[in-house]
Amino acid sequence: MPTKNRVDWTDERLGANVYEDMVSVLISRLHSQAQRIDGAGGDKGRDVQVPLPAGLEIFELKSFTGRLDDRSGRRRQVADSLKNAAKHNPVAWHLVVPINHTDGELEWFKGLTAGYPFSCDWLGKDWLDNQMASHPELRRYYLEGSNDEIVRMMKEINQEQAALTRGVPDLVERVRVLKNRLNSVDPHYEFTFHVQPGGAVNVTTHPRYPGAEKDRPIQIGGAFSFPNTEDGRKAAKALQDSFDYGTATVVPSEFVKSFSIDAPADFGGTFEGGELQIGGATNNTPLRDARFALHIRDVQGVIKAHLPLEAKERTSGTRGIELRLEDLGGSVSVNARFDVPTHRVNITYSFHLPENSLPSILLPAVRFLAEAREDRAATMVLNGKEIGPPMDLSVSYPDAGESIKLLRILDDIQRISGVYFTVPHSLTDEEFKAIKEVHLYLTNEKVVSQWNRLSFTILRTQLDTPEVRQLREGTISNFSFGKDLVLHLGEDSFNLGRVNMTCASARL
């Protein structure tokens, strides 16, 4: 391994704090589920823990150099850490220390760990050297001040961008080189760049591992002036919600005096005025085992509707989280805000008719709305259990009952005929009447009607049949013929099958 890739673990710049920061980030890069434990209140034998399906793995980080002997009290510290870690019932415990053990130290370590029911190992200097060689950006960032180099490169790009002396194609190539350099020196974030046709450069940062935003947070501050008007109060609340629950918001320029951003690679700075756009603090960790739903109960507590929901987006802030959920048909949107300090859940929901949807898919959502009445309550359900107190419903949907009838008729027509079509956004009186007539034909074995006049086509080859001869002679009883059952909706026509029509009496 080349010397330049080695870390001098005895370097006085390293120190216990820098060592723990650097190695914690290393473990987070190796294990995406890693969780760093804040040692301010005592980490109880856990500097970093990794919850895995098989159980909890714990990493204890010690910055010791030299020897692990009794005189320094180091062995006692390791023993105490292991004892505290055992209280969490791990499946594995790792001592990470930049010391390659001697035979005597290894014998002591085996004796120390022999009485514990989980595996224990010593990850020493060789292990650390190999890992740091595979992640050279850690050494550059924590020990070589690579951030200063990044800042110099950014200033150079900004000057080039302002002048565009070599044209946009050359700027694109320089930005590509910068991106590769940035991504080789910053251990917390990856950077992507997009060069606009006019030469503007958009920069996006992405955490390299879960928790990177905690190890190296992006901090925002500013001065705002919100007047006591409806617009001012609305903008102030939206900004507070962005901090509290991670929701996206836009603060208009008239309310912004100044703001500052402290971001990786010295992105940001202090700005005077201007519109402030804050994106949502989205948590993309899948909610695999979370099953959401909404219940509606009547005054007797009887469940009148149950609507399954699917989590689409999750944001988090200083007070709690906000979930955006949808029913499986995508017609009901639900926002659930969980406020941790007060243990309260605030739920809002809305309905919209998708562009293209089958009646069977819309039925659960419309049935839910039909049961949402002012004298009833809604409750959020998680994994089959109601969470939070029931919430009184302040609005009702009087038209939902008629919509259910129509959707059920359309669902019957499609289910029986096997011909599926999307729900029309509007219907004429004639079309609504035709739907009910078609439904009557499909759901009844016999329909009795009366006509004054009926016309149909007879093929030349059928002119000599007994039925036609009887018609030509004057009258006929129980005259039968087949007819296509066609439903016309707007510009579309749907052939739903054949019906057999029998006339009790007919005259040609």
N, C-alpha and C positions, 0 to 999 in steps of 0.2 A: 504494500500500500504506500503510495507516495507520501512524503513527509508533509506536504502542504494540506493533505486531507486529514491529518491527525489533529486531535484536540489536546492541548496541554492542560491536563486536569489539575495541575498544581498552579496554574496561572492565577495570580491574585485577583484578576478581573472576574474570574469565574464566580467565586463566592457561593454560599449555600442557595441564595435566592435565584441567581442566574442559572445555576445548575438545575434546580428543581423546575424552573420555567422551561429550560431547553429540553430536558429529558421528558417532562410531562407532554410537551408538544410532540416529541418523537414518538411516545407511546400512543398518543392520539392519532398520529399518522399511520401507525402500524395496526391500530385497532379502532375502527370507526365508531364503536360503541363506548369508547373510553370516557370516563367521567372523572374530572379532577376534583378532589376534595379540598375545600378551603381550610387551610391549617390554622387560621386565626384563632379558632376556638378549640384547637386540638383536633388532629385528623384521626385520632383513635387507631393508629396503625395503618392508615390508608392515605397515601399521597394520591394515587390514581387507582380507580377500580374499573373493571370491565365486566358488566353483567352479560353473561353468555347463556345460551340455552342449557348448557350442562351445569351452570352455577356461576358464582362470583369469583373472579380472579382479582387479586390485589397486588399492586406494585408498591413497594416501600423504597423511596429514593433517599440515599445517603451520599453526601458529597465528600465522604472521607477519602483522604489519600494517605500514603504511607502504609502502615500496618494496622490490622484490626486486633488490638491486644487488650489485655485486662487493665493495664496501667492508665490508659486514656479514658476508660469508661465507655468505650465504643461498643464493646460486646454487650454491656448492660443495656445500652440504648437499643441495639438490635433485638435483644431478648424482650424488652418492654414492647417494642413495636409489634413483634410477632404475637405476643400474648394478647394485645389489644385487637389485632387483626382476627385472631381466632374467635372473638366474640361475634363476628359477622358470619360465621360458618362458611368460609370460602371453600372452593374446590382446589385452589392453587394460590400460593403466596410466593412472590418474587422479590428478592433483595437486589436492588440495582445500585451498584457502588463501583467507582472507577478503581478497583483493586483486584488484581489477579491473586487468588488465595494461595497460600502456602499449604503444604501437607498438614501442618499443625492447625491452621485456620480451617481447612476443610473438615478435619476430624472434629473440631469444636462445633462447626456448623451442623454436621450430621447428628452429633449428640444433642444439640439444641432443638432440632426439628423432629427428632425421632418420635417424640411422644404425641405429635399432632396427627389427626386423621386425614390431613390433606397434603398434597405434594408441595414441597418447598425447594426452590433452587436459588443459586447465587449467579446473577448476571453481572460479570465483572468487566474489567477494562477491555479485554479483547472483544467481548460482545458489544460494548459501547462504541469502540473504535470502528468496528465493522458497520454498525448501524449509522454512525455519523458520516462514514465514507459514502454510504448510499443516500444520505440526505445532507449534502454539503451546504444547502441553504441555511440549515440551523446554525452551523458554525459561523457562517458569514454574517448572519443577522445578529446573533447574540454576542459574538466575540470580535468581529472585524468591522463593525459599524457600516454594514452594507447599505443601510438606509440612507446615509449621506451620499453614497454613490448614486443611488436611485434618484435622489432629489436633483443631483447635478444633471443626470440624464434627462429628467423631466424638463428642467429649465432649457436644456438644449433643444428638445423637441418643441417646446413652446415657442422658442425663438424661430426655429425653422418653420413652424406652422404659421406664425405671423407673417413671415416674409415670403414663404413659398417660392424661394429663389430657384429651387430646382424642380418645381412642378409637383403636382399631386402624386404621380406614380412614384417619384423618389421618396416623397413623404410616407407613402404606404410601406415601402421597403424599410425605411428607418423605424417606423412604428413597429413593424414585424420584429426587427432586431431587438427593439426595446422590450417588447412583450416577452420574448424568449429570455432576455436578461432578467427582467423583473421576476418571472416565474422560476428562475434558478436561484434567487436570493431571498425571496420572502417566504417564510415557512407557514404563515397563517392563511394567506389568500392567494388565489390565482387571478390573473388579470386578462381581460379580453378587450380588444380595441376595435373600433369601427371608424374608418375615415370617410367622412361625407364628401360628396363631389366638390364642395366649395373649400375643402381643407380642414373643416372642423373635426376634431378627434373626440369620440365618445369613449369613455372608459367605464368598464363594469368590473366590480370585484365579486369574487365567489369564495366563500370559506372552503378551505381545503379539507376540513374535517368538522364534525359536529362539535360545537363549543369553541371554535376558533374566534367567534365574535366576542366571547368572554375573555379569552386569553389576550386578544388585541382588539378591544372594542372600538367602534367608530362613534365618536362623540360629537354631538351637535349642541350648540348654544346660540342664543340670540336675544335681541331686544325687540319686543312687539308692542304695538299700541292698538288695543281693541276698544273702540268706543262702546258706550252703553246703548247700542242700537240693535235691532234684530239681526242685521248682517254681522255686526261686530261680535255679538254673543254667540252666534252660530259658528263663526270662524274660530273663536276662542275654544269652544267646546270641541270642535273637530280636531284642533291641534292637541288638546289635552287627551282626547280619545286615542290619538295616534301614539302618544307616549304611554298611555295606560294600557292599551290593548293591541298596539301594533297595527292599527288600521291605516290605510292610505288616506292622504288628505292633500289639499292644495290651499296654501294661505295666500290670498291676493296681496299684491304689492303694496296697496294702501295701508295694510296693517303691519308691514315689515319695516322696522328701522334698520336693523343689521342682523346678520347671523354669521356664525363661524362653524367650520367643519374640521375636525381632526381625524384624518383617515390614513390608512396605510400608504406608504410611499410618498408621504407629504401631499397627497391629494387633498384638496379643500383649500382652506384659508379663511380670511374674514372678508365679508361682502357687505356693502352698503345698500340696503333696500333690495327691491326686486321680488318677483314671485317665488315662493318657496314651495317646492313639490316634494312630498315625503311619500315614498313607496311603502307598501305594507311589509311588516316584519313577518314574512311568511315562513312557517315551519313546514317543510316538505316531508317530515318523517311520516311514513304511512301509519294510519290507524287501523291496523289489520284486525285487531280483536274487538274493536268498538262498533257496536250495533246500536244505531240511534233510531228513535221513533217519536212521534207525538201522539199523546192520548187526549181524547175529549171525554169528559165525564159529565153526567147530568147532575141535578141537585141531590139525587139519591146516591150518587157515587158510582152509578153504572157506566161502564165504558161504552160509548156510542160510536166511537171511531178510533182506528189505530192506523197511522200512516208511517210506514218505514221510510227512513231517510238515509242518505249517503253523504259523508263528509267530503266536500269539494276543496275547501281551503281552510287553513288554520293560521291565525296570526297571534302573536303574544307580545305583551308589554309589561310594565312594572306592576300593574294591579291584577292582571289576569289574562285570559285568552278570549278570542272571538272565533267562533266556528261558522262557516258558511256551508249550509247543507241544502240538499235538494231531494225531493221524492224521486223514486226510480223512473218516473216518466218525465222528469225535468220541467214540470209545470208549477210546482210549489217551491219557492225559495224561502229558507229559514235562516235567520241570523240569531245565533245564541251567544250571548256575552256572559262569561263567568267571572264574577268579581270575587277574588280570593279573600280580601280582608273582611268583607261583609257576608261571604258565603251566599251570595244572591245570584240568581240567573235571570237575565232579561232576554226575552224572546220576541222577535218580530217576524212576520211571515207575509208573503205576497203571492199572488197567483197570476200567471200569464199563459195564454194559449200558444203552445209551440207552433211553428210554421207547419210542420207535418207530424201528425200523431194519430194513432189508431184509437178508436173509442175504448177498447179494453184497457189501454194504457192510461187514459185520462180518468177512467171511472173511479179509482181509489182516491185521487186528489179531489175530484168534484164531490164525491160522497163525504169526504172530510169537511169540505167547505159547507155542505148542506147541514152538517151536524154542528157547525160552529155558530152557536146562538148566544145572545147576550146573557142568558141565565145559566150558562155552562162555563166550565173551566178547562184549560189546557195544561198538560204536564209534559215535560221532557222525559224521555225514557232512554236509559243507557243500559245495554246488555240485559234487558228485561226488567229492570228496576227503575221506578220513578225517582228522579232526582229533583230536588227543590220543591217548594210548595206549589199547589195549583194556582194558575194565573187566570183571573177573571177575563172573559172575552168581552171586548167593548163594541164589537161590530158583528153583524150577521149578514148572510148572503141570501136574500129572499129568492133570487132567480136560480139558485143552485138546484132546487128541487126539480124544476122543469128541465134543466140541463141534464140531470140524471136520467129522467125518463127518455129523453132523446138518445142519450149515449147507450142506454140499455137496449133500445130498439135497434140502433145501428149495430151494436155488438151482436145481438141475436141474428140479424140479417147476415152479417159476415161469417159468424160461426156456423150457421146452418148451410149457407150457400158455398162457403169456401172462397168467396170473392172478397178480398180486403181492399179498403180504400181509406184515405185519410179523412178526418172529420172536416166538413165544410166550415169555413169561417162565417158564412151567412147562408140563409135559406129563404126562398120565397114561400108564400102560402101554398102555391101549387106543389112545390117540391116537398114541403112538409107533409102535405096530404098524400103525395105519391109514396113517401117513405112508410107512412102508416099502412097504406094499402098493400104494399109489397110485403111488409112485416106480417100482415094478416094472412096472405097467401102462404108464406113460409112456415107459419106457426100453427096453422089449422089444417086438418085433413080435408075439410069441406067448407067452402064459402058459398053462400047463396046470394045472388044478385039478380037484378032485373035490367034488361036492355030494351029499348024501343027499336034500335037499329044496330046491326052488326055486319061488318064487311070483312071478307077474307079472300084469299087467292086459292083457286083450285087448278092444279096442273092438268094439261090436256089429257094425260094418261089416266087421270082419275075420273074422267067424265062418265065412264060406263060403270062405275061402282054402284051397288044397290042404294047406298045412302044418297048419292047425287041424283040418281034416277027418281027417288022418292021426292027430293026437293024440287026437281023439275016438274013433277006431277002436281005439286001444290004444297003439301005439308009433310012434316016428319016429326017423330017423337024420339027423345033421347039421342039427339045428334051430337057426336063427340068429335073434337079436333084438338090438336096441340097448339100451344102458343108460347113464344119466348117471353120470359119474365124480365123486363128491362126497366132499370131505374135511371132516370135522367136527372143529373145534378149539374147545373151550370152547363159547361161545354162538354162534360164527360157523360158517357153512357156505360152502364154496367149490366152485362147479361148475367142474370142470377140463376139461370136454368130454364126448365120447361114446366108449364102447368097444363094439365089436361082439363079442358072445358067441355061440359055437357049441357046442351040446351034441352030443356024439358019438351019444348015444342018450338018449331021454327017454320017460317013460310018464306019461300023464295020470291 
